[in-house]
Amino acid sequence: MSNSPAWEQKLRAMVKYYAACQQAGNTRKFLDRYPVTHANGDVDPEVRDKLKQIGGESIAEHKDGADEIQNLTEELKNDPNPDKPQWEERVNQKREELKRKSNEILDQKTDEAIDYIYTLPDQERETAADFWKTILAGFIQFWADAWDWIVTMVKAITDWIADMWETIKASFRQVGKAFESAWEWLKNLF
């Protein structure tokens, strides 16, 4: 990495910092360091579209993970004799799996973006990398919102509150809204 250009080092450091924040349970800390900024308007439309495509894949893959939690809650709802400790363990395992998957997805998508950026002329790479940083930070902002709702839902399950199912459904409506917002934001980025 030390021989890599500065733009690549910045992108890799950004993803590494996200993973550390996600593992520590504080995705918002990432946003303090990497706030969402407006994209540079000098990005070639073809480059913009390709990086938006990679970003869109990240959104879809993260949504799949949120759907896995929703499916788990459906199982819980249909369990005639739910065992609280067993369900707490299953839900917490799924949450940890989603954190790991999120890190893997963003690593992979950033690698794809970097590989693509390397196909560009040298003078376009920094601008393209800045655009990817905007996409990445913007997505993580939406994911942080969705993740907060997932954590709320996990807490509702583990606390075993009486109106648990209504709380879970409300949380998933919020997760869905966060993903809808992410798609709209990405589609409207230029």
C-alpha positions as CSV (number, residue, x, y, z in Angstrom):
1,M,0.0,0.0,0.0
2,S,2.9,2.4,0.7
3,N,3.7,2.4,-3.1
4,S,0.1,3.1,-3.9
5,P,-1.0,6.6,-5.0
6,A,-2.4,8.8,-2.2
7,W,-6.0,8.6,-3.6
8,E,-5.9,4.8,-3.2
9,Q,-4.4,5.0,0.3
10,K,-7.2,7.4,1.3
11,L,-9.9,5.0,0.1
12,R,-8.4,2.0,1.8
13,A,-7.9,4.0,5.0
14,M,-11.6,5.1,4.8
15,V,-12.8,1.5,4.5
16,K,-10.5,0.3,7.3
17,Y,-11.7,3.0,9.6
18,Y,-15.4,2.1,8.8
19,A,-14.6,-1.5,9.8
20,A,-13.1,-0.4,13.1
21,C,-16.1,1.9,13.9
22,Q,-18.5,-0.8,12.9
23,Q,-16.8,-3.4,15.1
24,A,-16.8,-0.9,18.0
25,G,-20.5,-0.4,17.5
26,N,-20.1,3.3,16.6
27,T,-20.7,3.8,12.9
28,R,-21.5,7.5,13.6
29,K,-17.9,8.0,14.6
30,F,-17.0,7.2,11.0
31,L,-19.3,10.0,9.8
32,D,-17.6,12.4,12.2
33,R,-14.3,11.8,10.4
34,Y,-15.8,11.4,6.9
35,P,-18.8,13.6,6.6
36,V,-20.9,13.4,3.4
37,T,-19.8,16.1,1.0
38,H,-21.2,17.1,-2.3
39,A,-19.6,15.4,-5.2
40,N,-17.2,17.2,-7.6
41,G,-19.2,18.1,-10.7
42,D,-16.1,17.5,-12.9
43,V,-16.6,13.7,-12.9
44,D,-17.0,12.3,-16.3
45,P,-20.6,11.0,-16.7
46,E,-19.4,7.5,-17.7
47,V,-17.1,7.4,-14.6
48,R,-19.9,8.7,-12.5
49,D,-22.3,6.1,-13.8
50,K,-19.9,3.2,-13.3
51,L,-19.1,4.3,-9.7
52,K,-22.8,4.8,-9.0
53,Q,-23.4,1.2,-10.3
54,I,-20.8,-0.2,-7.9
55,G,-22.4,1.9,-5.0
56,G,-25.8,0.6,-6.0
57,E,-24.6,-3.0,-5.7
58,S,-23.4,-2.2,-2.2
59,I,-26.8,-0.9,-1.3
60,A,-28.5,-4.0,-2.6
61,E,-26.1,-6.4,-0.8
62,H,-26.6,-4.5,2.5
63,K,-30.4,-4.7,2.0
64,D,-30.1,-8.4,1.6
65,G,-28.5,-8.6,5.0
66,A,-31.3,-6.5,6.6
67,D,-33.7,-8.9,5.0
68,E,-32.0,-11.8,6.7
69,I,-32.7,-10.2,10.1
70,Q,-36.3,-9.7,9.0
71,N,-36.6,-13.4,8.1
72,L,-35.2,-14.3,11.4
73,T,-37.8,-12.2,13.2
74,E,-40.5,-14.0,11.1
75,E,-39.2,-17.3,12.4
76,L,-39.4,-15.9,15.9
77,K,-42.9,-14.7,15.3
78,N,-43.9,-18.2,14.2
79,D,-42.1,-20.1,16.9
80,P,-44.9,-21.5,19.2
81,N,-42.5,-21.9,22.2
82,P,-39.8,-19.3,21.8
83,D,-36.8,-19.8,24.1
84,K,-35.5,-16.3,25.0
85,P,-31.8,-17.2,25.6
86,Q,-31.7,-19.2,22.4
87,W,-33.3,-16.4,20.3
88,E,-31.1,-13.8,21.9
89,E,-28.1,-15.9,20.8
90,R,-29.4,-16.4,17.3
91,V,-30.2,-12.7,16.8
92,N,-26.9,-11.5,18.2
93,Q,-25.0,-14.0,16.0
94,K,-26.9,-12.6,13.0
95,R,-26.1,-9.1,14.0
96,E,-22.4,-9.9,14.2
97,E,-22.6,-11.7,10.9
98,L,-24.1,-8.6,9.3
99,K,-21.4,-6.4,10.7
100,R,-18.8,-8.8,9.2
101,K,-20.6,-8.9,5.9
102,S,-20.9,-5.1,5.8
103,N,-17.2,-4.8,6.1
104,E,-16.6,-7.4,3.5
105,I,-19.0,-5.8,1.0
106,L,-17.5,-2.3,1.4
107,D,-14.0,-3.8,1.1
108,Q,-15.0,-5.6,-2.1
109,K,-16.9,-2.7,-3.6
110,T,-14.0,-0.3,-2.8
111,D,-11.6,-2.8,-4.5
112,E,-13.9,-2.8,-7.5
113,A,-13.9,1.0,-7.5
114,I,-10.2,1.2,-7.2
115,D,-9.7,-1.4,-10.0
116,Y,-12.0,0.7,-12.2
117,I,-10.2,4.0,-11.3
118,Y,-6.9,2.5,-12.3
119,T,-8.4,2.0,-15.8
120,L,-8.8,5.8,-16.1
121,P,-6.1,8.3,-17.3
122,D,-3.9,9.4,-14.5
123,Q,-5.3,13.0,-14.5
124,E,-8.9,11.6,-13.8
125,R,-8.1,9.3,-11.0
126,E,-8.1,11.7,-8.1
127,T,-11.4,13.2,-9.1
128,A,-12.9,9.7,-9.5
129,A,-11.6,8.6,-6.1
130,D,-13.1,11.7,-4.5
131,F,-16.4,10.8,-6.1
132,W,-16.2,7.2,-4.7
133,K,-15.5,8.7,-1.3
134,T,-18.7,10.7,-1.6
135,I,-20.6,7.6,-2.6
136,L,-19.1,5.6,0.2
137,A,-19.7,8.2,2.9
138,G,-23.2,8.9,1.7
139,F,-24.0,5.2,1.7
140,I,-22.6,4.7,5.2
141,Q,-24.7,7.6,6.4
142,F,-27.8,5.8,5.2
143,W,-26.5,2.4,6.5
144,A,-25.9,4.0,9.9
145,D,-29.6,5.0,10.0
146,A,-30.7,1.5,8.9
147,W,-28.2,-0.1,11.4
148,D,-29.6,2.0,14.2
149,W,-33.0,0.5,13.4
150,I,-31.6,-3.0,13.3
151,V,-30.0,-2.5,16.7
152,T,-33.3,-1.2,18.0
153,M,-35.0,-4.3,16.6
154,V,-32.4,-6.6,18.2
155,K,-32.9,-4.8,21.5
156,A,-36.7,-5.3,21.2
157,I,-36.2,-9.0,20.7
158,T,-33.7,-9.4,23.4
159,D,-35.7,-7.4,25.9
160,W,-38.7,-9.5,25.0
161,I,-41.2,-6.7,25.3
162,A,-44.9,-7.5,25.1
163,D,-45.5,-5.5,22.0
164,M,-42.3,-6.8,20.4
165,W,-43.8,-7.7,17.0
166,E,-45.2,-4.2,16.4
167,T,-41.8,-2.6,17.3
168,I,-40.1,-4.9,14.9
169,K,-42.4,-4.1,12.1
170,A,-42.0,-0.4,12.7
171,S,-38.3,-0.8,12.7
172,F,-38.3,-2.6,9.4
173,R,-40.4,0.1,7.9
174,Q,-37.7,2.6,9.0
175,V,-34.9,0.3,7.5
176,G,-36.8,0.2,4.3
177,K,-37.1,4.0,4.2
178,A,-33.4,4.3,4.8
179,F,-32.7,2.1,1.8
180,E,-35.2,4.0,-0.3
181,S,-33.5,7.2,0.6
182,A,-30.1,5.7,-0.2
183,W,-31.3,4.7,-3.7
184,E,-32.9,8.1,-4.3
185,W,-29.7,9.9,-3.1
186,L,-27.5,7.7,-5.4
187,K,-29.8,8.1,-8.4
188,N,-29.9,11.9,-7.9
189,L,-26.1,12.3,-7.5
190,F,-25.7,14.4,-10.7
